[in-house]
Amino acid sequence: MKTIKSLLFALSLFIFANSVLSGNDPFENRETANYCTCTCEACKNCSHKEPDREKGYYEDYRIMNKYDFAEFKQLIADRTFETTKMDMTKSVIDNNLFSTEQVKEILTWFVFESNKLDIAKYAFKNVVDRGNYYKLYNSFVFESNVTDLDNFVKNYR
């Protein structure tokens, strides 16, 4: 697990350094002048509005923003083996909050139903809109997996 986290960090650092050295500003699509970039508790309710605040805010929780999610998606897409994708995805899930829609998209990155089910169960603890988790049911072909996920959600404590 430590190796995967080190690998993720090194890859992120490489991507960032590569974009800076190529003359591209990695943050050029962000309008940083008009919103607060602080992540402290006090700034969750500050008067500065983030561009994605309405979409990305569920109660008092911040889900992974669309820029980081796109980078995460590319990181996983660059992997060849599904087991590597699973390990890296779980590492990212452990350190972030997600919406049900984001988890639904994550499930599309996997081929095997068993892996999709495993990720859906694993991500549930870090989903901020758990009431919408039923929207994942169409991500599965086999009815047994839908039933398994439904039972997991009902009995989660």
Buried (B, 14 or more C-beta within 10 A) or exposed (E): EEEBBEBBEEEEEEBEEEBEEEEEEBEEEBEEEEBBEEEEEEBBEEEEEBBBEEEBBBEEBBBBBBBEBEBBBEBBEEBEEBEBBBBBBBBBBEEBBBBBBBBBBBBEBBEEBEBBBBBBBBBBEBBBBEEBBEEBBEBBEEEEBBEBBBEBBEEEE
